[in-house]
Amino acid sequence: VYGTGDICEIILNSQPQNSFSLIIDKNSNNWGKTAHGIPIIAPKEIIDRGIHNIIISSYSHGEEIKEGLKRDCAESDINLITLNL
């Protein structure tokens, strides 16, 4: 899951425990911490961690985040999932 805001909380609370292995967040104050027991990492760690699927947990910045991840992870085969209402 990308992001640690309210939408991330909703996603994490709606899924069975252990559904997610990592949370990605651009806020360096969150790196190394956990949410629901899930480690929070920096976006620069995505490729090294071998992440294959990312749910972008932002409505207001979802497309911006998606485009940035496409650019930064262009050489990786990562499935980016945005939320649509």
TORKOL-4160 file (C-alpha; in steps of 0.2 Angstrom, whole numbers, padded with zeros to 4 digits, m for minus):
85
<pt num="1" X="0000" Y="0000" Z="0000"/>
<pt num="2" X="0007" Y="0017" Z="m0004"/>
<pt num="3" X="0002" Y="0030" Z="0008"/>
<pt num="4" X="m0001" Y="0030" Z="0027"/>
<pt num="5" X="m0017" Y="0041" Z="0028"/>
<pt num="6" X="m0035" Y="0038" Z="0032"/>
<pt num="7" X="m0038" Y="0028" Z="0016"/>
<pt num="8" X="m0023" Y="0016" Z="0020"/>
<pt num="9" X="m0031" Y="0013" Z="0037"/>
<pt num="10" X="m0048" Y="0009" Z="0029"/>
<pt num="11" X="m0039" Y="m0003" Z="0017"/>
<pt num="12" X="m0029" Y="m0012" Z="0031"/>
<pt num="13" X="m0045" Y="m0013" Z="0042"/>
<pt num="14" X="m0055" Y="m0021" Z="0028"/>
<pt num="15" X="m0043" Y="m0035" Z="0023"/>
<pt num="16" X="m0037" Y="m0050" Z="0033"/>
<pt num="17" X="m0022" Y="m0049" Z="0043"/>
<pt num="18" X="m0006" Y="m0052" Z="0033"/>
<pt num="19" X="m0014" Y="m0047" Z="0017"/>
<pt num="20" X="0000" Y="m0034" Z="0015"/>
<pt num="21" X="0019" Y="m0035" Z="0017"/>
<pt num="22" X="0024" Y="m0017" Z="0017"/>
<pt num="23" X="0018" Y="0001" Z="0017"/>
<pt num="24" X="0027" Y="0014" Z="0006"/>
<pt num="25" X="0027" Y="0032" Z="0011"/>
<pt num="26" X="0036" Y="0048" Z="0005"/>
<pt num="27" X="0036" Y="0055" Z="0023"/>
<pt num="28" X="0053" Y="0051" Z="0030"/>
<pt num="29" X="0046" Y="0053" Z="0048"/>
<pt num="30" X="0037" Y="0037" Z="0045"/>
<pt num="31" X="0051" Y="0026" Z="0038"/>
<pt num="32" X="0056" Y="0012" Z="0050"/>
<pt num="33" X="0040" Y="0013" Z="0059"/>
<pt num="34" X="0025" Y="0001" Z="0057"/>
<pt num="35" X="0006" Y="0002" Z="0055"/>
<pt num="36" X="m0004" Y="m0013" Z="0060"/>
<pt num="37" X="0012" Y="m0022" Z="0062"/>
<pt num="38" X="0017" Y="m0018" Z="0044"/>
<pt num="39" X="0034" Y="m0010" Z="0041"/>
<pt num="40" X="0034" Y="0007" Z="0032"/>
<pt num="41" X="0047" Y="0010" Z="0019"/>
<pt num="42" X="0053" Y="0024" Z="0008"/>
<pt num="43" X="0048" Y="0024" Z="m0010"/>
<pt num="44" X="0067" Y="0022" Z="m0016"/>
<pt num="45" X="0066" Y="0004" Z="m0008"/>
<pt num="46" X="0052" Y="m0002" Z="m0020"/>
<pt num="47" X="0063" Y="m0010" Z="m0033"/>
<pt num="48" X="0076" Y="m0018" Z="m0020"/>
<pt num="49" X="0061" Y="m0026" Z="m0011"/>
<pt num="50" X="0055" Y="m0034" Z="m0026"/>
<pt num="51" X="0037" Y="m0027" Z="m0024"/>
<pt num="52" X="0025" Y="m0032" Z="m0038"/>
<pt num="53" X="0009" Y="m0024" Z="m0033"/>
<pt num="54" X="0005" Y="m0007" Z="m0026"/>
<pt num="55" X="m0012" Y="0000" Z="m0020"/>
<pt num="56" X="m0011" Y="0019" Z="m0021"/>
<pt num="57" X="m0021" Y="0024" Z="m0006"/>
<pt num="58" X="m0025" Y="0042" Z="m0011"/>
<pt num="59" X="m0039" Y="0049" Z="m0020"/>
<pt num="60" X="m0033" Y="0067" Z="m0021"/>
<pt num="61" X="m0015" Y="0063" Z="m0027"/>
<pt num="62" X="m0017" Y="0045" Z="m0034"/>
<pt num="63" X="m0014" Y="0050" Z="m0052"/>
<pt num="64" X="0001" Y="0060" Z="m0047"/>
<pt num="65" X="0008" Y="0046" Z="m0037"/>
<pt num="66" X="0005" Y="0034" Z="m0050"/>
<pt num="67" X="0014" Y="0044" Z="m0064"/>
<pt num="68" X="0029" Y="0046" Z="m0052"/>
<pt num="69" X="0030" Y="0028" Z="m0048"/>
<pt num="70" X="0029" Y="0024" Z="m0067"/>
<pt num="71" X="0043" Y="0035" Z="m0070"/>
<pt num="72" X="0054" Y="0030" Z="m0055"/>
<pt num="73" X="0050" Y="0011" Z="m0058"/>
<pt num="74" X="0050" Y="0011" Z="m0077"/>
<pt num="75" X="0062" Y="m0004" Z="m0078"/>
<pt num="76" X="0051" Y="m0015" Z="m0066"/>
<pt num="77" X="0035" Y="m0024" Z="m0069"/>
<pt num="78" X="0025" Y="m0017" Z="m0055"/>
<pt num="79" X="0006" Y="m0017" Z="m0055"/>
<pt num="80" X="0000" Y="0000" Z="m0049"/>
<pt num="81" X="m0018" Y="0000" Z="m0043"/>
<pt num="82" X="m0027" Y="0017" Z="m0040"/>
<pt num="83" X="m0044" Y="0019" Z="m0031"/>
<pt num="84" X="m0059" Y="0024" Z="m0041"/>
<pt num="85" X="m0075" Y="0030" Z="m0034"/>
